[in-house]
Amino acid sequence: MAEKTLAAQLEKIASGHYILKGQLNFKSVPGLWGRNKVSLFSDESDTLDIDLSQLERSDSSGLALLVEWYREAGQDGKSITFFNLPAQMYEMARISGLNEILPLSVREEPVNETSVE
């Protein structure tokens, strides 16, 4: 039986605004990088916002991809911010100290609206 590989996609929402979908792993990251490097860094905006709210899962290669995008953006004179980072991915960044370097915003969990009287 063939192993199912869930690819990751970077979808452009508007100039400078993207959403990352799917799974980031050792199989999907190289293809994602290759398919999107030119279009992402040739965007006319000097500010790139990457929304990770639809990212299903990531291993350490996904975090390495964010580091590479951050590095590439800096070389191109662009700023980049990663929004709605899944908690598991943020924890990997925290443990490695990358949360102090990368511009990360953690996904906010819904607030339970129960009243306390």
VENBELNOR-V749980 format. One record per residue. N is the residue number from 1. PHI is phi in radians with two decimals (* if undefined). OMEGA is omega as a letter, one per 40 degrees, with the letter a starting at -180 (NA if undefined). D_CENTER is the distance of its C-alpha to the mean C-alpha in Angstrom with 1 decimal. Layout:
N,PHI,OMEGA,D_CENTER / N,PHI,OMEGA,D_CENTER
This chain:
1,*,a,30.8 / 2,-1.30,i,27.8 / 3,-1.34,i,24.5 / 4,-1.42,i,22.0 / 5,-1.89,i,18.7 / 6,-1.54,a,15.9 / 7,-1.40,i,13.9 / 8,-1.85,i,10.4 / 9,-2.30,i,10.5 / 10,-1.97,a,9.0 / 11,-1.91,i,11.5 / 12,-1.41,i,13.0 / 13,-1.61,i,14.3 / 14,-2.79,i,16.3 / 15,-0.97,i,16.7 / 16,1.41,a,13.8 / 17,-2.13,a,11.8 / 18,-2.33,i,9.3 / 19,-2.24,a,7.9 / 20,-1.77,a,6.0 / 21,-2.19,i,8.8 / 22,1.72,a,10.6 / 23,-2.20,i,10.4 / 24,-1.79,i,9.0 / 25,-2.62,a,12.2 / 26,-1.08,i,14.8 / 27,-1.53,a,16.0 / 28,-1.55,a,13.1 / 29,-1.10,a,11.0 / 30,-1.02,i,14.1 / 31,-1.16,i,14.7 / 32,-1.08,i,11.3 / 33,-1.06,a,11.7 / 34,-1.11,a,15.3 / 35,-1.26,a,15.1 / 36,-2.03,a,12.8 / 37,-0.99,a,13.6 / 38,-1.15,a,16.7 / 39,-1.16,a,15.7 / 40,-1.15,a,12.6 / 41,-1.56,i,14.6 / 42,-1.75,i,17.8 / 43,-0.98,a,16.7 / 44,-1.19,a,19.6 / 45,-1.38,i,17.7 / 46,-1.49,i,17.6 / 47,-2.12,i,14.7 / 48,-1.97,i,11.2 / 49,-2.00,a,9.3 / 50,-1.97,i,5.8 / 51,-1.60,a,6.4 / 52,-1.85,a,4.9 / 53,-1.13,a,8.6 / 54,-1.81,i,9.6 / 55,-1.35,a,7.7 / 56,-1.41,a,11.0 / 57,-2.92,i,10.7 / 58,-2.63,i,9.4 / 59,-1.84,a,11.8 / 60,-1.11,i,12.0 / 61,-1.17,i,11.2 / 62,-1.16,i,7.5 / 63,-1.17,i,7.9 / 64,-1.09,i,10.1 / 65,-1.09,i,7.9 / 66,-1.09,i,6.0 / 67,-1.07,a,9.7 / 68,-1.14,i,10.9 / 69,-1.10,i,9.0 / 70,-1.10,i,10.3 / 71,-1.09,a,13.6 / 72,-1.11,i,14.0 / 73,-1.06,i,13.4 / 74,-1.07,i,16.0 / 75,-1.13,a,18.3 / 76,-1.60,i,18.3 / 77,1.28,i,19.1 / 78,-1.95,i,16.0 / 79,-1.76,a,14.0 / 80,-2.39,i,10.3 / 81,-2.31,i,8.8 / 82,-1.87,a,5.6 / 83,-1.80,i,7.4 / 84,0.99,i,8.4 / 85,-1.12,i,6.8 / 86,-1.02,a,9.1 / 87,-0.99,a,12.2 / 88,-1.10,i,12.5 / 89,-1.26,i,9.3 / 90,-1.11,i,10.4 / 91,-1.10,i,13.8 / 92,-1.08,i,13.0 / 93,-1.13,a,11.8 / 94,-1.15,a,15.0 / 95,-1.09,a,17.3 / 96,-1.52,a,16.4 / 97,1.46,a,16.7 / 98,-1.25,i,13.3 / 99,-1.14,i,13.0 / 100,-1.47,a,15.9 / 101,-1.88,a,14.5 / 102,-1.38,i,10.8 / 103,-1.41,a,10.6 / 104,-1.97,i,9.0 / 105,-2.26,a,10.2 / 106,-1.35,i,10.8 / 107,-1.10,i,11.4 / 108,-1.44,i,15.2 / 109,-1.37,i,17.4 / 110,-1.03,i,20.3 / 111,-1.52,i,23.3 / 112,-1.36,a,26.5 / 113,-1.54,i,29.1 / 114,-1.50,a,32.2 / 115,-1.53,i,34.8 / 116,-1.95,a,36.6 / 117,-2.08,NA,40.2
